[in-house]
Every structure is written in structure tokens, then in C-alpha cells.
Amino acid sequence: MSSNPPPDPGPASGKAAPQARRAAPTSDLALTACTVGDIPPWGIAAARDLVGTLLDGGRPFPCTFAVAAAKKGGLRFGFVESPHDERTWEPLVGILRSYLDVYQRLGRDTSLVVLFRPEDGERRGPDALDHFFDRFWALLRFLHERDDQPWPGRVPLDPEDPWWEFSFGGTEIFVVCNTPAHVTRHSRHSPGFMVTFQPRWVFEGLEPGTPRGDRSREVIRQRIRRFDGMEPAPQLGNFGDPANREWSQYFLPDTPGGSTPRCPFLARAGARGAPGEAVAVPRGHAQDGDEAMAPHEDAPEPAGSGADGYRVLVNGDLQYSLWPAAAGLPGRWRDTGVSGSREACLAHVARVWTDMRPARFRRPEGAGVA
């Protein structure tokens, strides 16, 4: 136990600032002090239940990083009302920004856990899992579109690149999703939708091939076998390994032989440049094995293009992109008939592409969910 005094729990209004702490937050006062943003009536109870799971010595939780963060007071909590209603997501932008401002002061054992209101009824089965998969990626797109910092230059934009990682505020972040629909893979179950943000900085010194890194991975895999009663998911790999895809670890299937749909994340236009261009375009996503389109901002300027240098294309998933007017059409894409300057084409895409999910993932809100 640290001799440092406990942090100020924040004003009585129910809003607490993120602060360093050196002991496991188990009391309501300590949990309040470890909260970023507003605290809803259900919030502290949800955080208390999570910490209880992480610190349960009789059933060790697989992720030793999360357990260490809970023990040392490095966890920070944020609360959002609903994964199903995007109108409730705006506070998450400020929560994540505030956490990223302080996380390195908390030490390597830290994560931001964002808890959503626990579900009133059970949501189970493949349809429910698909629904939560859609909500999870919609949430990451929501954050990405509101990021006021450029995408890090060292991080690829294509999720199929083994060095890709979700990034926000110029920081690479490993993301984990837990849901009520995960009933077989217990380590990914949560009474309510839950998303954990772990800056990649916390894994420095634990790279594959290092004694600490290899030992940590082996301990985690042993704990998964005991906690889940199954082998670790084949999606779990090593960052940067040619066969690894980080995005596939974010949201795991619920069964040993299960799979998830293809990653739907699309970086916004101008993601590496000055913030403000928030129109998404396909980047590095091949359609049925075809060669992917080049990002529009990297497309070569057609000779003599002038003000009519681009045209708008659309594919079978109702995803849009800009393409040089003088260039031939790439496979699986068709011309919408809209052409003109880059700015005019971007404005058209912004008007018509209001649902960023590929068409095959779209469904009416709540449809097919038990």
C-alpha cells in the first residue's frame, strides 16, 4: 500500500477528473476518483462488479495487464449510456481525450474501461453478437471521425496491414470489446457492452522474443484455458507478425471455431493531414479478392484535369471513393455519374454516404436481436 494520500474524488456534481492512484480502487469513493467524466446512477456499481471480477483470486482473470492495473489503481473508468443509440456517444470523445492526456503519469499498468449501461434483457446468439460487432466498429468510426489529431504517420491506414492499430489523438491504442452476447468465451463476457482502450505504450518492453513478453503471453494463454474452458482464440497473435491482424483481436467470436466479418473500418479522407476532412473513403479493402482501390488523396492528378479531375465511384457495399477522371475503372466499382473538382466530389460523398457500414452489415436498429 502506498503512503500517498487518496486523490480528491472530485466535485459533488458527480464529475471526477482522472488522477493517479496507487491502490486497488474497491470503495465507491476510490472508484469515483478513478472515473473520467460524468458518473450515471448505475456507473459505480458496474465498475465495482468489474473490479471484483478482475481481483477474484479464486478465478484468475486471463488478462494479467488488466489485473495489474486494477491492483495498482491504474484503471480509469468512463460511462456511456447506450451502445445502440449513437446520440449518447458524444461524451466518449472527451473521456478518451482526457485519459490520453494523463495515462503515462499512471504508469505502464493502466487502461481506460468504458462501461455502457447493463442490458435489461438478455442479448444472446449469433444475431446479437453480429449486432454488437456492428456497434463496436461504429463506435470506433464515431471516434475516428471526431479525432482532432492526424493519424500517426507510422501507423498504416489499412487494417489488413500487420502494423495497423486503431489510433486516436495521435496515440496507437489496442482496443478490446466485451458484450452480453459472449456467453461461451467468458473472458469476453460483460453484463453490459464494454470497451477497453490500452495505449500501445503500455506494452513496450513486452515484445515477442523478450523474456518478459514471452512469459506474459504464456501466463495469459494458460489463464484463458482455465477461465474460458477452451483454447485461446486463433485470432490472438503478435503485433507486427505478418500473419497477425490486430483488428481481429478486438472483437473475438464466442466459440472456438467461430469467426467475425471482415473489418469494416475505413479511415476518413485526409486522416494524415489537418483535421476537418471527415469524409470516409475505402482504403486497402479488397472486394472479394480484387486489388483494393488507392485512397483518393493519394491518386495521381490526371493530366489536364483542371476543375473536372475526379469522379465519384461506388461499389456493391455502397462505399464511395474519388477516382481520377482520366483513369480506367477498377474492378468491382462503378461510376455514379458525378464528377468535378475534388472539393465538389467530396461534398457529394458527404451528402450521400451517411451510413459508413458496408451494406452487407447494415440492418434496422435492433433487428434480429433477441
LINKA-V47994 format. One record per pair of residues at least 4 apart in sequence whose C-alpha atoms are under 6 Angstrom apart, sorted by sequence separation. I is the first residue (numbers start at 1). J is the second residue. If there is no record, write none. Layout:
# LINKA-V47994
I,J
I,J
This chain:
# LINKA-V47994
39,43
44,48
52,56
69,73
99,103
124,128
132,136
167,171
210,214
223,227
224,228
225,229
286,290
305,309
314,318
315,319
349,353
25,30
69,74
70,75
123,128
159,164
167,172
208,213
225,230
253,258
286,291
314,319
10,16
25,31
69,75
166,172
167,173
182,188
206,212
207,213
208,214
225,231
253,259
286,292
314,320
54,61
165,172
166,173
182,189
206,213
237,244
270,277
285,292
313,320
156,164
269,277
284,292
313,321
155,164
180,189
312,321
178,188
179,189
180,190
268,278
269,279
312,322
178,189
179,190
180,191
268,279
269,280
311,322
178,190
180,192
268,280
283,295
311,323
54,67
179,192
235,248
236,249
267,280
310,323
179,193
235,249
310,324
311,325
178,193
309,324
310,325
18,34
178,194
266,282
309,325
16,33
177,194
18,36
152,170
177,195
315,333
16,35
17,36
151,170
176,195
314,333
2,22
16,36
149,169
176,196
314,334
16,37
149,170
175,196
313,334
15,37
175,197
313,335
9,32
15,38
313,336
9,33
14,38
174,198
302,326
312,336
14,39
173,198
173,199
296,322
312,338
172,199
173,200
311,338
172,200
311,339
310,339
310,340
310,341
74,106
308,340
309,341
308,341
82,116
307,341
74,109
75,110
77,112
79,114
81,116
74,110
75,111
76,112
77,113
78,114
79,115
80,116
81,117
77,114
79,116
69,109
281,321
35,76
36,77
69,110
317,358
318,359
34,76
35,77
36,78
186,228
317,359
35,78
185,228
24,70
24,71
24,72
25,73
23,72
24,73
22,72
23,73
22,73
21,73
129,181
124,181
37,95
123,181
36,95
185,254
184,254
279,350
182,254
118,191
119,192
177,250
118,192
176,250
177,251
117,192
175,250
116,192
116,193
163,240
162,240
115,194
114,194
162,242
114,195
113,195
162,244
113,196
162,245
112,196
112,197
20,106
111,197
111,198
108,202
151,271
150,271
151,272
150,272
150,273
158,283
158,284
148,275
145,278
63,220
62,220
62,223
62,224
127,368
128,369
127,369
123,370
